[in-house]
Amino acid sequence: MTAMYDGYHFTYSEEGLFNPFSVLNVFDGLMFDNYWFQTGTPTYLVDLLKQSDYDLRLLIDGLEVGSSGFAEYRAETKNPLPMIYQSGYLTIKNFDKQLNLYTLGFPNDEVKYGFLRFLIPYYTPISSDETDFNAVKFIRELQSGDVHSFMERLKSFFADIPYELNTKTERHYQVIFYLVFKLMGQYVDAEVRSAKGRADAVVKTKDHIYVFEFKLEGTVDEALKQIDEKGYLLPYRTDGRKLVKVGVSFNAEERNIGEYKVV
């Protein structure tokens, strides 16, 4: 209940609040679901994000801003953050009194994964009713150790992007990688990192730990070399599960995954 529906903060000093609408629906139907997200679709928010070319990875992971960064009540394409915050998709997660900075993030898993599922059709050719189906297929392929099928499915995400979208910036393709792995995190232990010194993605299943490194400019061998040189596997050496390295290069001309190697 806490992971799904708690976490709303209207000031930095108050206790977190549960979403009353979702909690009442859980007790009424005795089933967990994304009740609040189903009451409306944030189409206008996605339009703002697309017009602003906002880096979704910052939004999804949480970001630090001053109060002026999210207190405006006007909808502006240059700064979609206030509308996203005031619509309830972000909340105050922390406050640094010394620097007067707020950390904003999704209040809970209901909002986080509901928002991710809603975003997928805007960045990939996958329709909203196929999103969960494809996420489950991704997970089953990694659970069975079938990295080849996983990567081929990922390639299909890019191959089916309409021609008129092929002029998208590299950020668009980075976001697709990011959304896929983030959405998997609802079902398995999947992490996506963008900070220096961290693997691009780590997925943990019952029998495997996968470490992915993507190169938008570089070779697949350079991706694998970085996994070794940066020691991305070191934290998992004593885990007991099979460790798998996946190096991936991006073909800028074809706007798709170029090569990949599994070690």
N, C-alpha and C positions, 0 to 999 in steps of 0.2 A: 504494500500500500504506500509506503514511504517513497520508494523508488519511482513508482508510477505517478503519484498524485500530489506529493508534498513539494515544498520548496519555493513557494511564492513569497517574495519580500517586497513590501512597498516602501520601507525605509531600511537603512543599513543596520539599525539597532534592534529591530523587532524579530521575534521568533518566526520561523517559516510557517506558512499556512497551507493546509490541504485544499484542493479544489473541491468545493462542496457539491457541485453538480456531478462530477465524476464519482465521488465517494457514494452519494446517494444512489447512483445508477448501479454501482458495484453491489451494494447491499440488496438492491431491488432484483437484479438479475443473477446475482451470485456468480459473476464472471468478470474477469479483467478485460477491458477494452478501451479504445481511445474515444471516450464519450464526448469530451469537450471539443476535441478536434473535429468531430463529425457534425457539430452544430453549425459550422460554416467553413468555407474554403478561403484561404488567404491569397486569392488571385492577385489582388491589387498590390500586395506586398512583394510577390514574385516579379510583377511588372516593374516595380520600383528597383528591385535588385538587378534586373536585367538592364534597365536603362542606365543605372549608375555604374555598371561593371564592377560591382562590389565583390570583394574576395570572400566568398562564402566560407572558406576555411577559417577565417578569423571569427566570423559570426558563430559558427557551429562549435568551435573550441572555447569560446568565451573571450572577451576582450576588455581591456582597461580603457576607460574614458573619463573625462571630467563631466560634471553635471550638465554643462552646456551641450555636450555631445549627444544627449538623449532627452533633454527637457523641452525641446522645441515642439510646438503643436502644429507646425506646417509640414505638409508632405512635399519633400524636395528630393529630386533624383540624385543630387550631389551627396545627400546624407539621408539614407533610408532608415537609419538606426532609430530615430525617435518614434516613427510610426510602428516599427517592429516591436519596440519596447512597450509602447502604449497600447498595442493590440493584445498584449499578454503573452507573446511568444518568447520574450526575454524577461528576466527579472534580475534584481540586484542579488548577487551571490557573495560579494565581499566589498569592503570599503577600507582604503588606506588613509587613515586620518592625517598622517604626516604629509602625504603628497596630494591629498584631496582627490583621490582617484577611485572610481567605482569599477568593480568587475561585474560585467553583465554576462548572463548565460541562460540556457534553457532551464526552466524551473524543475523539470522532471522528465522521465522517460516518455510519458504520454505525449508531451509537446514535442520533445526532441525527435522521436522516431516518426510521429505523425507529420512533422514538418519535412523531414528527410524524404519520406515516401511521396509527399506532395511535390517536392522539387524534382524528383527523378524524371518525370515526363517532359520537363522544361529543358533538360540538359541532355537527354538521350531519346532515342526513338521508342522507348519502352512506355506503354500506356500505364495509367494508374492502376488498372485492375491486374496488370501483369507484374507489378513491382515486387510484391511479396513472393510470388511464384518464382521469379528469377533469383531473388535473394536466397531462397531455400535451395535452389539448384546449385548456386555458387557454393553454398555451405556443404551440401552433400558431396560435391566433387572434391572439396578439400578434405572432408572427413574420410573419404575413401582413398585419399592419396592421388587422385586423378588430376594433377596440376595441368596436364595438357588440355583437358576438357574445360577446366576453369579458365585458362588463358584464351582458348578459342572462343568461349562465350564472351569474355571481356572484349576481344577483338570485334565481335559482332556488334557490340554497343557502338563502336566507332564506325564500322563499315556501313551501318544503316543510317548514320546521320545525314540528313538531306543535303544536297549539293550546295544550296544557298547558305548553309551554316559552315561550310568548309573554310571560310575566311576567318573563323573565330580565332581569338588569340590562344596562345599556349595555356593560359590560365583556364580556359574553358575545358580543355582536355585534362588538366590537372584536377579540376573540380570533379570530373566524371570518375576518375580513379578514386578520389576522396569520398564521394558520395556512396559508391559501391561498397567500399570497405567500412565506412561508418554505419551503413544500413545493416551490414552483416553483424555488427556489434550488438544488435538486439538479440541475436540467437547464439552467437559464440563469442569467445573472448577475442575481439579484434580491435587493434589500436592503429591509428594513423598519426604519424608525426611529421611535422615540417621543420622542427628545430634542428639546427646543425648538430651533427654527432648522433642523431637518432635514425633508425631505419625508416624508410618511407611507410612501411606497413608491416605489422606483425599479427598473424592469425594463429590462435591456439585452439586445436581440436583435441579430442580425447587421446589420439595416438601421435599427433604431429604438432610441431611448431614451425610455421612458415615465416621466413623473413624475406620481404620483397624490397627491391631497390629499383626505382625507375629512373631512366636517363632520357630526358628530353633532348639533350645535346650530348651525345656520347655513345659508346658502344655497350653491348650487353656484357662484354668481358670487363669493361671498366666498372659496371654496376656490381658484378660479383667481386671484383677486387676491392671495391669500397666496403662491402660487407665484411670482408676479412680484415682489411686494414683498420677499420673503425671499431672492430670488435663487437659488431651488432649481435653476434651469437653468444658471446661470453656470459650474459646473465642467465642463459638457459642450459649451460653445459651439464649441470648436475640434475636437470629436470627429469630425465628418464624417457621422455618422448623423443621420437625421431626428429632431428633438426634438418630442415630443408631450406636451401638458399635458392631464391628465384631472382635472376637478373633480367631486366626488361629494358629494351631500347625503343624509342619512339621514332617512327618514320615521318618526318615533317612534310615530305612531299605527298605522301598518301594519307596524311592525317590519321594514322592508325598505329597500332603496335607493330613494330618492325620485327625484331628478333627477340627471343627469350630463351633462357637456358635454366635448367633445373639441376641443382647439384645436391 
